[in-house]
Amino acid sequence: MSLGKSRWFPFFVVVAIVFIPAAAVTSTIVADRLGYCVNDIFPGETGMNADPYVQNVGATSASIVWRTTTEREATLRYQANGSEREVTMGAAKIQVATLADLTPATTYHYTVERELVGFAGSFTTAPEADGHVRFVVLGDSGTGSQGQYDIASGMSDADPDLVLHTGDVVYRRGALCHYGTKFFAPYRTLIANVPVYPAIGNHDLMANDGRAYFETFVLPQSNEPGTEEYYAFDYGPVHVVSLSSEFYEADDETSAADQRAWLVADLAANDLPWTVVMVHHPPYSSTDGKASSDVRDDLTPIFAQSGVDLVLSGHAHNYERSAPIDGVTYVVTGGGGADLYDVNPSETTAVAVKAHHFVQIDATPDALTVTAIDDDAQVIDQLELR
């Protein structure tokens, strides 16, 4: 006995109802685990909101950024010492308000209004070269793990003036849909008041050639090509340089040469007491396969010859500090939230710890104090340069 066509049809309908949604849900979960967004695979608009956050704060300027899934006008008001100014932004999904003619070492309070939605925050402009600054450093963070949230809380408690990030901001592919849960959510309170300056990591470029990274961060365009892949800025007594190690990973000799020439000129023009460099792939690391010989061969001679004091890297998910190498101290800080890697101390190692952590750096014209703090708020290393 066989089923007629009319009896087969309901059977297929039931199969479709049960199994097609299940397959869709399973595919979505697998895609998410692999670092893909469904909207990157199938056509569609990425739905993500970000509350206003601070970017590119200098002594006399700053940027406030916010984004939404709908285009709407917005009004930004900011004030300090009783004086208030207003900026009206045209309708857009990503809005960047650049504030100029600010006063150094001054706290500004701001509000953003979009129709019936309001938001408030504040930021402090950079001091002059004789001031004191505190910045915190982390890397390899964006997994949404408890470790990431613990480190975010510790950094907020440190009350920093700015944040440096040594790369791999969002795992696994730096996809736009993951920035909401793996960057904006963990650091929501911090970034409303404190700017983040990153170095680009390999995971940051995997989705859409780093589109989400470049849309999210407003960075100094201090080089002749005007690229945000490498840049420099001054903050109090510290000159900070962010470099791209991805040029070496991609065998992009032209871009590496352009970056090298710019770096030499930038460091030659710097006259601040301290110079700090960050680059994602470390020149030295005791984690197997994580040190970059290309970065080491091409850039460390420049660091030594140009008086660089401290080089910060990520990529290896742990903490490591070198003994001084040709006068330069190298720190790996890749314990911002991703799964941790083992360390096998080598001849260049002064301290190595497998732990989620961040690095706090206090700088005055006379001293640079480097303190590594783990997710239990315990100091795991400290060094003072004078």
Secondary structure, 3 states (H helix, E strand, C coil): CCCCHHHHHHHHHHHHHHHHHHHHHHHHHHHHHCCCCHHHHCCCCCCCCEEEEEECCCCCCEEEEEEEEEEEEEEEEEEECCEEEEEEEEEEEEEEEEECCCCCCCEEEEEEEECCEEEEEEEECCCCCCCCEEEEEECCCCCCCHHHHHHHHHHHHCCCCEEEECCCCCCCCCCHHHHHHHHHCCCHHHHCCCCEEECCCHHHHCCHHHHHHHHHCCCCCCCCCCCCCCEEEEECCEEEEEECCHHHHCCCHHHHHHHHHHHHHHHHHCCCCEEEEEECCCCCCCCCCCCCHHHHHHHHHHHHHCCCCEEEECCCCCEEEECCECCEEEEEECCCCCCCCCCCCCCCEEEEECCCEEEEEEECCCCEEEEEEECCCCEEEEEEEC
